[in-house]
Structures are given as structure tokens and as C-alpha cells.
């Protein structure tokens, strides 16, 4: 697919996979609508992409957990560019705490951002994307296929996203709209540093070896290529594919292997 002058809306575009996707789309000539809560940082990213790649782009401050802000984002995109071709639902937060210790408000926050943010943005972008026969993307996770210890809220929100996107894809099967779920494995990004602890405060440090993970740029290239090829699902990394396969065929074995894996993280929650 030629992305030149395609209008792409990306949520969570101020860091990590969202920022990397913005750069990859810009490199391919797309027009960008970049959304995030961190507005100053987002404006700097937008200006840098415009200067480097000569593309058109705007920054919009959005909290995707708020329905009215998601609606306003799409109104702004249409007012600026006249259409929407691609929506990348990337905004998300993680968590790290055992359920027994967890303040339930943390689970609500995870669902509000990861699941409802996707629902709100998709709802208000869908009429325009139906006109352009464009693409709706959900950046999910291997945790959307296999529940992970210490990440009950995160896994639940990604399972919910996957179910929503699958249902939507089926509803839109004969409309020409492309729906894709992208499931990275562990990716080197800020998500674990910003993950919520049991009391809702940010951890401030990662619990894993970031240097051995897939980079955000690699994930972004895979996602944009997947959109170009109108893929249905992207499960990234050999570890991720093995996890999904094992969980389907040998779920009890997957339980034991996942438990063992998470006993090896920094300051493990399970032992």
C-alpha cells in the first residue's frame, strides 16, 4: 500500500510504539494526527516529523479514557484533513501487582484506557473509515491471548480489546474496512516504568531486561507493513507465537511455564 497522503490517527503517540509508528508512517509520507496526554512532548515530536519528512501533522491532547475527548479528536482530524484512512489504537497503560494486594481502582483505570479508549476512538472514527475503506488497528499484546501473573488488569483489558476487534471485524466483513490486531511480545519501551503498582502509583522502574526485547521501531515497522498488506492478526516474536500456540493446545503446561518465567523477573511477585 502507498501511504502517501493517507490520514493516520495514532493514540498514545508521545512515546514507545505509538511514537515509533508515527515516525514509520511519516517516513512513508502519511499525514498524521498524533494524540496523547503529554501535549508538550507530542508537539515536539510532531514538529520534528514535519521537519524531517516534510509531511503534514497535528498534535491533539487527548485522554482516551474520556469519550468526549475521543470524539473531539476525530472531529479535529476531519476538520484538518477532510478524512480518516487509518486509526491506530495504541494508547495503553500496564500494571504490576498481585490481584490479592490490588486496589480495584487500578483495574478500572486499565480498562478505561486500554479497552474503553479503543472503543471510543473506534466508534467516532468508524463512519469516516467506512467511507475510505480504511483500517482500524488495535495494538494489543500476547497478554491478550494468555493471562499473565501480576498483570490481571492488563491481561483482562487486552482480552477485551481482542474480543471487541474480532467482533467488529466480523460485522464489517463485507464493507471493505480492514481490522487488524497487533500483538507484540515484550517490547523495549516506557510501559513497564509507567506501569501502575497495587496502589495506582507508577512503578518508576522496569522489572525486566529491556535490552533483550524487540525495539519499538521494529514493532512499528511490522505494524505498518501489516496494515499495508491488510493482515488480520500480527503475533510478534517467536516467544509470543509459542505462547499463543501452547496456550491453545496445552493450557496446563502453559500455566506452569508462564509461572516459571515470571519467577525470574526482577523482584518477582511470585516465587
C-alpha positions in Angstrom: 0.0 0.0 0.0 1.1 3.5 -0.8 0.7 5.5 2.5 1.5 8.9 0.9 -1.2 11.4 2.0 -3.2 8.8 3.9 -4.5 10.3 7.1 -3.5 8.3 10.1 -4.7 8.9 13.7 -2.4 7.4 16.3 -3.3 7.4 20.0 -0.5 7.1 22.6 1.8 8.8 20.2 4.1 10.5 22.6 6.3 7.5 23.4 7.1 3.9 22.8 5.3 2.0 20.0 3.0 5.0 19.2 5.9 7.3 18.7 7.7 4.7 16.6 4.6 4.2 14.4 4.3 7.9 13.9 7.9 8.0 12.6 7.4 5.0 10.3 4.2 6.4 8.8 5.9 9.8 8.4 8.8 8.1 6.6 6.2 6.7 4.2 4.6 10.0 3.5 1.4 9.8 5.6 -0.5 12.8 7.1 -0.6 12.4 10.9 -2.9 13.2 13.7 -1.0 12.4 16.9 -2.8 12.1 20.2 -1.6 11.7 23.7 -1.9 13.2 27.2 1.6 14.6 27.2 1.0 17.6 24.9 4.3 19.4 25.1 6.2 16.3 24.2 3.7 15.5 21.5 4.1 18.9 19.9 7.9 18.4 19.8 7.5 15.0 18.1 5.1 16.5 15.6 7.3 19.4 14.7 10.4 17.1 14.3 8.5 14.7 12.0 7.3 17.6 9.9 10.8 19.0 9.6 12.5 15.6 8.9 10.0 14.1 6.5 8.1 17.2 5.1 4.7 15.7 6.0 1.6 17.4 7.4 0.9 16.6 11.0 -1.0 17.9 14.0 -0.8 17.2 17.7 -4.0 16.8 19.8 -4.1 16.5 23.6 -6.4 13.6 24.4 -7.1 11.4 27.4 -8.7 8.3 25.7 -10.5 7.3 28.8 -12.8 10.2 28.2 -15.4 9.6 25.5 -15.9 13.3 24.6 -12.1 13.8 24.1 -12.0 10.8 21.7 -15.0 12.3 19.7 -13.2 15.7 19.6 -10.1 14.0 18.3 -11.9 12.6 15.3 -13.7 15.9 14.7 -10.3 17.7 14.7 -8.8 15.1 12.3 -11.7 15.5 9.8 -11.6 19.3 10.1 -7.9 19.4 9.4 -7.5 16.7 6.7 -11.1 16.0 5.5 -10.9 12.3 6.1 -9.5 9.4 8.2 -7.9 6.5 6.5 -6.3 4.6 9.4 -6.8 4.6 13.1 -4.1 3.0 15.3 -5.5 2.4 18.8 -2.2 2.3 20.7 -2.8 4.3 23.9 -2.3 2.0 26.8 -1.1 1.5 30.4 0.2 -1.6 32.2 0.3 -2.7 35.8 2.4 -4.9 38.1 0.8 -6.3 41.3 -0.8 -9.4 42.6 -4.6 -9.3 42.5 -4.8 -10.1 46.2 -2.9 -6.9 47.0 -4.5 -4.7 44.4 -6.7 -1.7 44.8 -9.6 -2.3 42.4 -9.4 1.2 41.0 -6.2 0.1 39.2 -8.2 -2.5 37.2 -10.8 0.2 36.4 -8.0 2.5 35.1 -6.6 -0.2 32.9 -10.0 -1.0 31.4 -10.8 2.7 30.9 -7.7 3.4 28.9 -6.9 0.1 27.2 -10.4 -1.1 26.4 -12.7 1.8 26.5 -10.2 4.1 24.8 -10.2 1.7 21.9 -14.0 1.5 21.8 -14.4 5.3 22.0 -11.9 6.2 19.3 -13.2 3.4 17.0 -16.8 4.5 17.4 -16.1 8.0 16.3 -13.7 7.2 13.6 -15.7 4.4 12.1 -18.1 6.4 9.8 -15.1 8.1 8.1 -13.0 4.9 7.8 -16.1 3.2 6.3 -16.1 5.9 3.6 -12.4 5.4 2.8 -12.5 1.6 3.3 -9.5 2.1 5.6 -8.0 0.3 8.5 -8.7 0.1 12.3 -5.8 -1.3 14.3 -5.7 -2.4 17.9 -2.3 -2.6 19.4 -2.9 -5.5 21.9 -0.4 -7.9 23.4 0.4 -11.5 23.9 -1.3 -10.8 27.3 -4.5 -10.6 25.3 -4.2 -14.3 24.5 -2.6 -15.6 27.6 -3.2 -14.2 31.1 0.0 -13.2 32.9 0.6 -13.2 36.7 0.8 -9.8 38.3 -1.0 -8.3 35.2 -4.6 -9.3 35.8 -6.0 -5.9 34.8 -3.7 -5.6 31.8 -4.5 -9.1 30.5 -8.2 -8.5 31.1 -8.2 -5.3 29.1 -6.3 -6.8 26.2 -8.5 -9.9 26.1 -11.5 -7.4 26.0 -9.8 -5.5 23.2 -9.2 -8.7 21.2 -12.8 -9.7 21.6 -14.1 -6.3 20.5 -11.8 -6.2 17.5 -12.8 -9.7 16.4 -16.5 -9.0 16.7 -16.0 -5.7 14.8 -14.1 -7.4 12.0 -16.9 -9.9 11.5 -19.5 -7.1 11.5 -17.5 -5.2 8.8 -16.5 -8.3 6.8 -18.2 -7.1 3.6 -17.7 -3.4 3.9 -14.1 -3.1 2.7 -12.9 -2.0 6.1 -9.7 -3.6 7.3 -9.5 -4.6 11.0 -6.2 -5.8 12.5 -5.0 -6.8 15.9 -1.2 -6.4 16.5 0.2 -8.3 19.4 3.8 -7.5 20.2 5.7 -9.6 22.7 7.8 -7.9 25.4 8.9 -4.6 23.8 11.6 -2.2 25.0 9.6 0.9 25.9 8.5 3.0 28.9 5.4 0.9 29.6 6.9 -1.1 32.5 8.4 2.0 34.1 5.0 3.8 33.9 3.1 0.6 34.9 0.7 1.0 37.9 1.6 -0.6 41.2 -1.0 -2.0 43.6 -1.9 1.4 44.9 -2.2 3.1 41.5 1.2 4.8 41.6 3.7 4.4 38.8 6.5 1.8 39.5 9.2 4.0 38.1 11.4 1.1 37.1 11.3 -1.9 34.8 11.1 -5.4 36.1 12.6 -7.0 33.0 15.8 -7.0 30.9 14.8 -4.3 28.3 18.0 -4.9 26.2 16.9 -8.3 25.1 13.5 -7.2 23.9 12.1 -6.2 20.4 12.5 -2.5 19.9 9.6 -0.1 19.4 10.9 0.7 15.9 10.9 -3.0 14.9 7.3 -3.3 16.2 6.2 -0.2 14.3 7.7 -1.4 11.0 5.9 -4.8 11.5 2.6 -3.0 12.2 2.8 -0.6 9.3 3.8 -3.4 6.9 0.9 -5.4 8.3 -1.5 -2.6 7.5 -0.1 -2.3 4.0 -0.7 -6.0 3.5 -4.1 -5.8 5.3 -3.2 -8.5 7.7 -5.8 -9.9 10.1 -3.6 -10.6 13.1 0.1 -10.0 13.9 1.6 -12.1 16.7 5.2 -10.9 17.0 8.3 -12.7 18.3 8.9 -16.5 18.4 8.2 -16.5 22.1 4.9 -14.8 21.6 3.8 -17.3 18.9 4.9 -20.2 21.0 3.0 -18.9 24.0 -0.2 -18.5 22.0 0.2 -22.0 20.5 0.9 -23.7 23.8 -2.0 -21.9 25.5 -4.4 -23.2 22.9 -3.1 -26.8 22.8 -1.5 -27.4 26.2 -3.0 -24.9 28.6 -1.9 -26.7 31.8 1.7 -26.7 30.5 1.4 -23.1 29.6 0.3 -22.3 33.2 3.5 -23.9 34.6 5.8 -22.3 32.0 4.4 -18.8 32.4 4.6 -19.2 36.2 8.2 -20.2 36.0 9.1 -17.4 33.6 7.7 -14.7 35.9 9.6 -16.1 38.9 12.7 -14.9 37.1 11.8 -11.3 36.7 13.4 -8.6 38.8 11.9 -8.6 42.4 9.4 -11.3 41.4 5.8 -11.2 42.6 5.5 -15.0 42.6 8.1 -17.5 43.8 
